[in-house]
Amino acid sequence: MSIGELDFIERLRAIATHPGARRLEDDAAVLGDLVLTHDSIAEGVHYRPDDPPASVGWKLVTVNLSDLAAKGAEPLAALMSVTIGGDPRWEELFLSGVAAACEAYGLPLLGGDTIALPAGAPRVLGLTAIGRGGAHVPARSGGKPGDRLWLVGLLGDAATGLAVLEADPKAEGPLVEAYRRPVPQLAVGRLFAPHAHAMMDVSDGLLMDLQRLMRASGCGARLDLDALPLSRAFIAEVGANRRARLTAATGGDDYALLAALPAGLDPALSLSLPSGTIIAPIGRLAEGEELSLFDAAGEVPLPETLGYEHRRA
C-alpha cells in the first residue's frame, strides 16, 4: 500500500482546525497580519547529493520565500532546522548559501534547531519563513469563473536542468542554474495581492498546482499551452511543440506565480512591474470542475501525470 502527499494532508485536516490554517488548502498560514510557511528539502528528492552546498542553502531559503510571494507578504524572519551529517566543509558552504539568500532578500535568521544524523543518512533541511501580509492576503480559494489566469516567471527550466544534470553531473548553464537557484517573485507578489482573487506559487508542476487552485476555488479552467512562457534555453534543449509544452507544464520546481485576476485587469498595463518581469496570460477559470487544455491545433488530452507528488511505499 502507498500513501501520497495529498492523502496525508487530508488526514491532517482533522488536526489543523484553526482558521489560520486555511484548511491546509493554501501555501501558507495566516495569523493576524502574519503569514507563516514551512518547507523542507531532502537530499535525493529536492536536490542532488553532488549539488554545490551553497546552492542547497540558497534553495532552502528561496523556496520558502516563494510561498510568501504567493501571499503578497513582506519577509520578516526565519527559523531553520538542519541535520548535521559529519562533513563540516559541506555545512560551512551550505551556510554561506543560506547567508547569501537571507542577505539578498532581507530575511533575518532568528534561530531553529540542529540534530546529528547517522553516517550515510540523507540530509533533510527545513525552514520556517514569517512574513507580514497586506490588507488582502490571497488564498488558493477565491477564484471566480471568468477570471484570467496569469503566470509570472518561466516554466520547465528547472526540471530540464535536473534532467541535464542527470545526464552529465558536470553540466552548467541557465537550465542548471534555474534548478539550483530559484528566484522568488516577491515584488510581483506584493503588487498582485491586492487585486488577486486567488494566487499560489508553482512548485509541483503547473497542471497539478492549477488543479489545486481550481478545487479550492470550486472552478474549472481552460489553459492555453501555446501561451506558456518558455526560455530560449528550454526551447533549445526540449523544443516548443505540444510535447515540449506539456513537459514544461508538468515538470515542477519552477517557483513561478499563478494568479487569478479579474478579467478586466491587465497587470502588464496597470501595475508598475519590475523591469524584466516575465508575465503571460495563460487561460481562464471556468464554470464546472474540469481542467481542459488547448493549443492552436485544438483540444489537448490531459497527460497521465500532472506534476510531482511525494509518495512512499
LONURO-239657 format. One record per residue (C-alpha): y, z, x; residue number from 1. Coordinates in steps of 0.001 Angstrom, whole numbers. Layout:
N
+---------+---------+---------+-----+
!       y !       z !       x !   i !
+---------+---------+---------+-----+
!       Y !       Z !       X ! NUM !
...
+---------+---------+---------+-----+
***
This chain:
313
+---------+---------+---------+-----+
!       y !       z !       x !   i !
+---------+---------+---------+-----+
!       0 !       0 !       0 !   1 !
!    3538 !    -695 !    1216 !   2 !
!    6858 !     651 !      20 !   3 !
!   10095 !   -1264 !     521 !   4 !
!   13617 !     -65 !    1136 !   5 !
!   14664 !    -787 !   -2453 !   6 !
!   11736 !    1217 !   -3857 !   7 !
!   12594 !    4175 !   -1649 !   8 !
!   16264 !    4093 !   -2682 !   9 !
!   15196 !    4042 !   -6327 !  10 !
!   13311 !    7320 !   -5765 !  11 !
!   16333 !    8845 !   -4021 !  12 !
!   18497 !    8296 !   -7102 !  13 !
!   16834 !   11292 !   -8747 !  14 !
!   18305 !   13462 !   -5970 !  15 !
!   21664 !   11781 !   -5319 !  16 !
!   23191 !   12542 !   -8725 !  17 !
!   26725 !   13454 !   -7602 !  18 !
!   29312 !   10930 !   -8921 !  19 !
!   30441 !   10309 !   -5353 !  20 !
!   27062 !    8758 !   -4572 !  21 !
!   27810 !    5879 !   -6973 !  22 !
!   24124 !    5869 !   -7952 !  23 !
!   23317 !    4638 !   -4405 !  24 !
!   24370 !    1159 !   -5549 !  25 !
!   27220 !     855 !   -3054 !  26 !
!   27906 !     512 !     673 !  27 !
!   29417 !    3983 !     857 !  28 !
!   30022 !    7256 !    -967 !  29 !
!   33449 !    8217 !   -2303 !  30 !
!   34598 !   11849 !   -2297 !  31 !
!   38207 !   12230 !   -3390 !  32 !
!   40141 !    9840 !   -1188 !  33 !
!   37420 !    9899 !    1481 !  34 !
!   34914 !    7077 !    1962 !  35 !
!   31726 !    8038 !    3794 !  36 !
!   28934 !    5840 !    5134 !  37 !
!   25946 !    6272 !    7420 !  38 !
!   23926 !    3540 !    9118 !  39 !
!   21135 !    3823 !   11663 !  40 !
!   19922 !    1211 !   14106 !  41 !
!   16454 !    1245 !   15658 !  42 !
!   15076 !    -300 !   18820 !  43 !
!   12901 !   -3283 !   17975 !  44 !
!   14410 !   -3575 !   14478 !  45 !
!   18196 !   -3856 !   14782 !  46 !
!   18377 !   -4537 !   18494 !  47 !
!   16050 !   -5810 !   21195 !  48 !
!   14786 !   -3379 !   23866 !  49 !
!   16349 !   -5657 !   26507 !  50 !
!   19758 !   -5898 !   24819 !  51 !
!   22570 !   -4578 !   27036 !  52 !
!   23002 !    -878 !   26227 !  53 !
!   26776 !   -1239 !   25877 !  54 !
!   26286 !   -3839 !   23140 !  55 !
!   23942 !   -1431 !   21316 !  56 !
!   26668 !    1222 !   21361 !  57 !
!   29225 !   -1285 !   20088 !  58 !
!   26892 !   -2395 !   17308 !  59 !
!   26163 !    1156 !   16150 !  60 !
!   29885 !    1785 !   15584 !  61 !
!   30841 !   -1572 !   14123 !  62 !
!   28058 !   -1893 !   11540 !  63 !
!   29290 !    1374 !   10048 !  64 !
!   32905 !     210 !   10148 !  65 !
!   31804 !   -2884 !    8245 !  66 !
!   30820 !    -613 !    5348 !  67 !
!   34292 !     957 !    5429 !  68 !
!   35805 !   -2531 !    5463 !  69 !
!   33939 !   -3345 !    2249 !  70 !
!   35703 !    -429 !     567 !  71 !
!   39140 !   -1240 !    1967 !  72 !
!   39080 !    2064 !    3861 !  73 !
!   41004 !    3042 !    6966 !  74 !
!   38707 !    4597 !    9648 !  75 !
!   39364 !    8299 !   10206 !  76 !
!   36481 !    9767 !   12222 !  77 !
!   32773 !    9579 !   13032 !  78 !
!   29726 !   11742 !   13755 !  79 !
!   26885 !   10318 !   15853 !  80 !
!   23197 !   11128 !   16293 !  81 !
!   21474 !    9936 !   19474 !  82 !
!   17859 !   10044 !   20584 !  83 !
!   17676 !   10573 !   24352 !  84 !
!   14884 !    8525 !   25899 !  85 !
!   14753 !    9609 !   29527 !  86 !
!   16899 !    6833 !   31063 !  87 !
!   20307 !    8318 !   31954 !  88 !
!   21678 !    4948 !   33086 !  89 !
!   20847 !    3357 !   29701 !  90 !
!   22539 !    6228 !   27906 !  91 !
!   25630 !    6036 !   30120 !  92 !
!   26067 !    2327 !   29385 !  93 !
!   25352 !    2879 !   25680 !  94 !
!   28118 !    5481 !   25513 !  95 !
!   30512 !    3070 !   27210 !  96 !
!   29901 !     648 !   24311 !  97 !
!   30466 !    3414 !   21766 !  98 !
!   33708 !    4370 !   23526 !  99 !
!   34917 !     761 !   23610 ! 100 !
!   34324 !     268 !   19878 ! 101 !
!   35921 !    3599 !   18961 ! 102 !
!   38985 !    2736 !   21043 ! 103 !
!   39192 !    -804 !   19648 ! 104 !
!   39232 !     401 !   16027 ! 105 !
!   40994 !    3748 !   16415 ! 106 !
!   37937 !    5799 !   15427 ! 107 !
!   37812 !    9388 !   16782 ! 108 !
!   34295 !   10678 !   17503 ! 109 !
!   34157 !   14318 !   16364 ! 110 !
!   30577 !   15357 !   17077 ! 111 !
!   26982 !   14842 !   15991 ! 112 !
!   23508 !   15609 !   17312 ! 113 !
!   21140 !   14700 !   20147 ! 114 !
!   17355 !   15022 !   20365 ! 115 !
!   14881 !   14145 !   23124 ! 116 !
!   12154 !   11597 !   22457 ! 117 !
!    8566 !   11482 !   23734 ! 118 !
!    8092 !    8978 !   26547 ! 119 !
!    7878 !    5426 !   25239 ! 120 !
!    9160 !    6200 !   21742 ! 121 !
!   11668 !    3662 !   20364 ! 122 !
!   15225 !    4881 !   20100 ! 123 !
!   16804 !    5471 !   16674 ! 124 !
!   20581 !    5872 !   16683 ! 125 !
!   22798 !    6875 !   13760 ! 126 !
!   26474 !    7151 !   12967 ! 127 !
!   28404 !    8532 !   10017 ! 128 !
!   31810 !    6921 !    9585 ! 129 !
!   34526 !    8549 !    7493 ! 130 !
!   37466 !    6610 !    6158 ! 131 !
!   40353 !    7011 !    3743 ! 132 !
!   40385 !    4722 !     744 ! 133 !
!   43343 !    3382 !   -1158 ! 134 !
!   44176 !    3702 !   -4828 ! 135 !
!   41283 !    1389 !   -5694 ! 136 !
!   38002 !    1617 !   -3763 ! 137 !
!   35969 !   -1391 !   -4940 ! 138 !
!   32280 !    -889 !   -5605 ! 139 !
!   29494 !   -3445 !   -5848 ! 140 !
!   29797 !   -2956 !   -9588 ! 141 !
!   32865 !   -4161 !  -11457 ! 142 !
!   32348 !   -7889 !  -11011 ! 143 !
!   33019 !   -9945 !  -14149 ! 144 !
!   31733 !  -13341 !  -15318 ! 145 !
!   34247 !  -15937 !  -14166 ! 146 !
!   35238 !  -14036 !  -11019 ! 147 !
!   35442 !  -16261 !   -7981 ! 148 !
!   33240 !  -15275 !   -5032 ! 149 !
!   34933 !  -15265 !   -1634 ! 150 !
!   33289 !  -14863 !    1759 ! 151 !
!   35187 !  -13587 !    4798 ! 152 !
!   33536 !  -14448 !    8101 ! 153 !
!   30717 !  -16733 !    9210 ! 154 !
!   27075 !  -16901 !    8175 ! 155 !
!   23986 !  -17494 !   10246 ! 156 !
!   25321 !  -16960 !   13764 ! 157 !
!   23774 !  -13535 !   14379 ! 158 !
!   20299 !  -14377 !   13051 ! 159 !
!   20347 !  -17600 !   15055 ! 160 !
!   21481 !  -15681 !   18137 ! 161 !
!   18465 !  -13401 !   17754 ! 162 !
!   16174 !  -16429 !   17460 ! 163 !
!   17743 !  -17911 !   20599 ! 164 !
!   17104 !  -14662 !   22491 ! 165 !
!   13501 !  -14543 !   21328 ! 166 !
!   13029 !  -17996 !   22839 ! 167 !
!   14988 !  -17167 !   26005 ! 168 !
!   15796 !  -13480 !   26686 ! 169 !
!   18426 !  -14542 !   29240 ! 170 !
!   20341 !  -16748 !   26792 ! 171 !
!   24103 !  -16327 !   26397 ! 172 !
!   26835 !  -17842 !   24269 ! 173 !
!   28653 !  -17314 !   20958 ! 174 !
!   25492 !  -17023 !   18844 ! 175 !
!   24077 !  -14267 !   21066 ! 176 !
!   27495 !  -12585 !   21084 ! 177 !
!   27581 !  -12639 !   17262 ! 178 !
!   24190 !  -10898 !   17148 ! 179 !
!   25075 !   -8265 !   19722 ! 180 !
!   28725 !   -7530 !   18919 ! 181 !
!   29578 !   -7623 !   15199 ! 182 !
!   33239 !   -7635 !   14182 ! 183 !
!   34056 !   -5569 !   11062 ! 184 !
!   36561 !   -7169 !    8684 ! 185 !
!   38703 !   -4036 !    8329 ! 186 !
!   42122 !   -5633 !    7953 ! 187 !
!   40995 !   -8158 !    5340 ! 188 !
!   39047 !   -5466 !    3501 ! 189 !
!   42215 !   -3412 !    3093 ! 190 !
!   44107 !   -6453 !    1792 ! 191 !
!   41353 !   -7404 !    -664 ! 192 !
!   40591 !   -3918 !   -2005 ! 193 !
!   43481 !   -3585 !   -4499 ! 194 !
!   42504 !   -6902 !   -6116 ! 195 !
!   38703 !   -6964 !   -5835 ! 196 !
!   36607 !   -6355 !   -8941 ! 197 !
!   33626 !   -5902 !   -6596 ! 198 !
!   33182 !   -6048 !   -2821 ! 199 !
!   30477 !   -5383 !    -223 ! 200 !
!   29558 !   -6390 !    3288 ! 201 !
!   26814 !   -8907 !    4004 ! 202 !
!   24232 !   -7387 !    6329 ! 203 !
!   20771 !   -8233 !    4965 ! 204 !
!   21459 !  -11872 !    4070 ! 205 !
!   23985 !  -13381 !    1664 ! 206 !
!   21493 !  -14156 !   -1100 ! 207 !
!   19943 !  -10692 !   -1056 ! 208 !
!   23298 !   -8930 !    -922 ! 209 !
!   24806 !  -11154 !   -3615 ! 210 !
!   21863 !  -10299 !   -5832 ! 211 !
!   22642 !   -6602 !   -5289 ! 212 !
!   26252 !   -7161 !   -6322 ! 213 !
!   25078 !   -9108 !   -9391 ! 214 !
!   22704 !   -6347 !  -10501 ! 215 !
!   25293 !   -3624 !  -10017 ! 216 !
!   27874 !   -5688 !  -11962 ! 217 !
!   25479 !   -6918 !  -14657 ! 218 !
!   26261 !  -10562 !  -13926 ! 219 !
!   24630 !  -13770 !  -12843 ! 220 !
!   26063 !  -16055 !  -10172 ! 221 !
!   26312 !  -19688 !   -9116 ! 222 !
!   26543 !  -20266 !   -5369 ! 223 !
!   27658 !  -23478 !   -3670 ! 224 !
!   25622 !  -23917 !    -467 ! 225 !
!   27964 !  -26637 !     758 ! 226 !
!   30839 !  -24128 !     760 ! 227 !
!   29208 !  -21638 !    3139 ! 228 !
!   31273 !  -21245 !    6331 ! 229 !
!   29224 !  -22239 !    9393 ! 230 !
!   30307 !  -22179 !   13023 ! 231 !
!   30161 !  -25154 !   15355 ! 232 !
!   27629 !  -23254 !   17465 ! 233 !
!   25367 !  -22713 !   14439 ! 234 !
!   25585 !  -26364 !   13396 ! 235 !
!   24810 !  -27491 !   16947 ! 236 !
!   21724 !  -25239 !   17063 ! 237 !
!   20401 !  -25430 !   13484 ! 238 !
!   22284 !  -28202 !   11674 ! 239 !
!   24258 !  -28338 !    8436 ! 240 !
!   21730 !  -29751 !    5969 ! 241 !
!   20304 !  -27875 !    2993 ! 242 !
!   17577 !  -26205 !    5027 ! 243 !
!   20076 !  -25019 !    7647 ! 244 !
!   22391 !  -23609 !    4974 ! 245 !
!   19520 !  -21715 !    3358 ! 246 !
!   18733 !  -20302 !    6792 ! 247 !
!   22344 !  -19140 !    7106 ! 248 !
!   22294 !  -17629 !    3602 ! 249 !
!   19175 !  -15535 !    4257 ! 250 !
!   19350 !  -14625 !    7955 ! 251 !
!   21249 !  -11331 !    7828 ! 252 !
!   23222 !   -9340 !   10429 ! 253 !
!   26379 !  -11278 !    9527 ! 254 !
!   28704 !   -8343 !    8656 ! 255 !
!   30875 !  -10693 !    6635 ! 256 !
!   32665 !   -9553 !    3469 ! 257 !
!   31671 !  -10740 !     -17 ! 258 !
!   34297 !  -10191 !   -2723 ! 259 !
!   34510 !  -10956 !   -6436 ! 260 !
!   38181 !  -11650 !   -7140 ! 261 !
!   39946 !  -12651 !  -10362 ! 262 !
!   39647 !  -16379 !  -10982 ! 263 !
!   43387 !  -16961 !  -10678 ! 264 !
!   43778 !  -15257 !   -7294 ! 265 !
!   43592 !  -17345 !   -4121 ! 266 !
!   43802 !  -14837 !   -1251 ! 267 !
!   44468 !  -17598 !    1270 ! 268 !
!   47744 !  -18285 !    -552 ! 269 !
!   48751 !  -14909 !   -1978 ! 270 !
!   47746 !  -12428 !     747 ! 271 !
!   49080 !  -12192 !    4308 ! 272 !
!   45719 !  -12599 !    6017 ! 273 !
!   45423 !  -12011 !    9767 ! 274 !
!   45719 !  -15106 !   11910 ! 275 !
!   42343 !  -16792 !   12411 ! 276 !
!   40709 !  -15283 !    9329 ! 277 !
!   37769 !  -17407 !    8169 ! 278 !
!   37627 !  -17333 !    4377 ! 279 !
!   35891 !  -19546 !    1829 ! 280 !
!   35347 !  -19642 !   -1948 ! 281 !
!   31568 !  -19966 !   -2310 ! 282 !
!   30877 !  -19709 !   -6045 ! 283 !
!   31426 !  -17681 !   -9181 ! 284 !
!   29934 !  -14819 !  -11125 ! 285 !
!   28482 !  -15918 !  -14454 ! 286 !
!   27059 !  -14644 !  -17713 ! 287 !
!   23421 !  -13552 !  -17653 ! 288 !
!   21475 !  -12261 !  -14684 ! 289 !
!   20240 !  -15355 !  -12834 ! 290 !
!   21248 !  -16429 !   -9340 ! 291 !
!   21439 !  -20220 !   -9113 ! 292 !
!   22163 !  -22363 !   -6061 ! 293 !
!   23545 !  -25864 !   -5870 ! 294 !
!   24888 !  -28369 !   -3366 ! 295 !
!   26165 !  -31934 !   -3516 ! 296 !
!   22656 !  -33178 !   -4347 ! 297 !
!   22238 !  -30808 !   -7337 ! 298 !
!   20340 !  -27624 !   -8086 ! 299 !
!   18612 !  -25910 !   -5150 ! 300 !
!   15441 !  -23821 !   -5683 ! 301 !
!   15755 !  -20199 !   -4574 ! 302 !
!   13900 !  -19587 !   -1299 ! 303 !
!   10911 !  -17251 !   -1376 ! 304 !
!   12757 !  -14734 !     823 ! 305 !
!   16404 !  -13946 !       7 ! 306 !
!   17079 !  -11801 !    3078 ! 307 !
!   15839 !   -8873 !    5110 ! 308 !
!   14265 !   -5804 !    3546 ! 309 !
!   12862 !   -2903 !    5547 ! 310 !
!    9198 !   -2308 !    4784 ! 311 !
!    6469 !     -45 !    6115 ! 312 !
!    2685 !    -199 !    5992 ! 313 !
+---------+---------+---------+-----+
***
